[in-house]
């Protein structure tokens, strides 16, 4: 290869390198630069509630059980075989409805004997009256002695006593016969059934349990300093299985053990939506304290999580919070928010809260 050819080849290579460098520079100028801006979340529609410190009533949460105000375990004074059980657990019954029947054939036989004794006693009483009237007339005419008069008067008294005794025996048997039919003492719900047809019923043994679920009594224990300020008729905030309710204090009495007091409060249960025996709490007031509260309508629930929509400078974000007590339209937030935070009230929640 000549010197001229070698020089031309070098110039060609330099040209290719220069063109490649220029193309790379142009491509770099046209490539998009890395994003540094944070995407702004869309703004939710609704009003804004600014969180601030609020003074609320402080309370001690006393745990208890919500039991029925009316509950009866029915038994009998008879000894006999159960012939019929006319209800099952969960059945609703009316006052006076027959629930269980017990074989009372021996009572029926004794009743027949008592009826015969009654007839005999009444016959003897009528005869004694006739004899007494006869002797009284004779005694008035001096045709009978004083001893004869005293004797018939005594016989009349004994006959009268015999009638009363026969009536008492018949009444006792009627009462015993009534124990062969077990009736509901009030309208309510059959909560337990202890016997089936063919079982042997003994005096005092439980047969059926009936409860009236329309009113529940929450019984909780408290120390004397908490119970001291409570009065009958006052209302407390109660919770039964997570459902907030209003309870009316029925009474504050010393507990059986220790120096505690039992707080009894009544909760209406129309429709029996709450099951008797459910776990319950009573909020016993202890003064005031500072807290963070938000409108209950602003809370958002997803499964077991509860949060709010927080308005920030970058947009709206979901903030999960820990809740405390609910009071009316407001709910305490124990953790997750601080004073000055702005919470979005959804438009539908605002309309619902205002009744629109």
Secondary structure, 3 states (H helix, E strand, C coil): CCHHHHHHHHHHHHHHHHHHHHHHHHHHHHCCCCCCCCCCCCCCCEEEEECCEEEEEEEEEEEEEEEEEEEEEECCCCCEEEEEECCCCCCEECCCCEEEEECCHHHHHHHHHHHHHHHHHHHHHHHHHHHHHHHHHHHHCCCCCHHHHHHHHHHHHHHHHHHHHHHHHHHHHHHHHHCCEEECCCCEEEEEECCCCCCEECCCCCCEEEEEEEEEEEEEEECHHHHCCCCCCCEEEEEECCEEEEEEEEEEEECCCCCCEEEEEEEECCCCCCCCCEEEEEEEEEEEEEEEEEEHHHCEEECCEEEEEEEECCEEEEEECEEEEEECCEEEEEECCCCCCEEEEEHHHHHHHHCC
